[in-house]
């Protein structure tokens, strides 16, 4: 027979263990509830910031001095025939200021060079500085667009960019965060950009752009992480119809041979 005092102490010990278990369970429930609440109230900035971490982190990205890679672009007609194919070698110098070059050698050598102040163009053995306003606008658009594409999602944290949360949608049977992106000098006729981030991994998996009356959806299908930064390795661009459905595949992109210095 257990003495009365020991029995009382045993009952108290059991009660304390039960209280501890209940308290621990309460803390767990509060943690889960808090986590869910935090995710429920994620802002567009939070989502992009988490994506930046997943893609390699802003510290590593900002430490890059030069980045080079090869890009293959294949354009298709609406009936699926190959319209053109071009291979480019792209190189960007980020520090102390943005410079770079985009060179293709499919049929002869065509190069675009930017030294931070002026653009030069090469056609085979001929190199000249661009001064014609129309040609200069085309060169600027080509160079900065190429830099913009390879710099995602990092450049979405730049000053002057506004991010708006557009909810959660389903893309290719996966749930994605929808982020609408605006820029300081946007007008009613400016391109409209939307980015899609996987809700589980926060990886940037697609983007949509409305250019004039054309709508394109570009899917990021394969990735390269050899450098410690996650870059796109394979993308497909689709033209959407007026209902927002895919009309046809307009382009396919392949990226390889990434090299960077810090």
C-alpha positions, 0 to 999 in steps of 0.5 A: 500500500502506498503511504498517503503522503506519497500518493498525494505527491504522485498525484501532484506530479501527474497533474504537473506533467499533464499541465506541462503537456497541455501548456506545450500543446498550447504553445504549439497551437499558438505557434501554428496559428501565428505562422498561419497568420503571418503567411496569411498577411504576407505582403508583396514585398515579403514574397519577393524578399523570400524569393530573393533568398531562395534564388541565392540572396541579395548579398551574393547577388550584389557582390557579383562584378561580372556575369556571362552566359550563353542564350539560345532563342528560338522563335516559332510561327503560329503553326509551330514552324521555326521562324528563327534561331539565334545564339548569343553570348551575353556579358554584364559588368555590374561594378563600378557601373553597369556595362556589357555586351551582347554578341551573336555569331549565327550569320556573321558577327553582330555585337552590341557594346555598352561602356556605361556612357555610349553604345557601339555596334559591330557588324562583322569587322565594322564597329561604330558608335550609335548616334541615330536616335531610332537605332539608339533606342533599339540598342538601349531597349535590347541591352537593358531588357537582357540585363533585366531578364537575367536579374530577376527576382533581385531587381524587383527590390530596386527603388522606384518599383511598386509591388502589389499582391494580386492573390493566389492562382493556379498555374500548371496545377500549382498554386502561385502568388501573383505579384503585379509590378509597376515602375516610376515612369509608367503611363497608361500605355506602358507595359504591364508586368505580373510575376508568379511565385510558387507558394511552397518554394517562393521560386519565381516560376513565370511572368506575364507582360501586356505589351500594347494589345499583345499578352505573353506568358513566359514560364520558367521550366528549368533552372541552373544553380551552378554559381550559387545563384538560381538562374533560368535554364529553360523558358517558354513564351506563349502568346495568350488570346483575348480570353487569357488562354494560351494561343500558341508557343511564340518562343523557347529560350535556353541558358547555359555556361553561367560564369560569374566573378565577385 
